[in-house]
Amino acid sequence: MIQLYFWTTPNAYKVSILLEELGLAYSVVPVHIGKGEQFGASFLEISPNNKIPALIDDDGPLGQRIALFESGAIMIYLAEKVGSQLYPADPSKRYAVLQWLMFQMSAVGPMLGQAHHFRKYAPARIEYAVERYTNEATRLYRVMDTQLGRSPYLAGEDYSLADIATYPWLRAYRLQGQNLADWPNLQRWYSTMRARAAVQRGLAVMAEKVDRNDQAPSGDRWQNLFGQNQFASHKN
């Protein structure tokens, strides 16, 4: 059985959507990051970087249990586990997917996350930071819109891990200072992604558990998500 350690964040949704696309059975282990459960010793054994998602597969390589952290690594593992065309065997197609998956991991996630933070969650508005990360979000949207003007999906003609990884981060486009109408190719792709049944199922995971207190966190919750609790020593 696959166990997905999960909270309702873009990186975790990447994996829940993929599991739904692959049709793999899994159970969800909630890790409430607003309450600081990501710092618990048992979770740190699986995810030493204290981030979700993480995954345990009791039927890993050679039938052995495997534990993984980092959403990109988890996605590659799951696609390879079943030989999915979402991560194709053809090297030319595989590297096209890999480069756009790495683009999401290195740019889309981190930079849009900073736009979220400084536009909504920072305790004081810092105009330089707001401008810098909003501008970077705009640049990344332009890169994606240009690519999607050349092909239906980010890595080419076929739907892939790259699309699954990127879509959850773009759902908060307003927080990133963006209007999808400004990016017609991206808007077309976004609508296609949103309509997929597996995407909808993946986004429905733990929907009833969404904690509105974490939409405007304060006190210990803010510290757990953004503050000093992130930088404290948590021993596993």
Secondary structure, DSSP 4 states (H G I P E B T S, - for coil): -EEEEE-SSHHHHHHHHHHHHHT--EEEEE--TTTTGGGSHHHHHH-TT--S-EEEETT-GGG--EEEESHHHHHHHHHHHHT-TTS-SSHHHHHHHHHHHHHIIIIIHHHHHHHHIIIII-SS--HHHHHHHHHHHHHHHHHHHHHHHHSSBTTBSS--HHHHHHHHHHTTGGGGT--GGG-HHHHHHHHHHHH-HHHHHHHTTTGGG--GGGTS--HHHHHHHTSGGGTS----
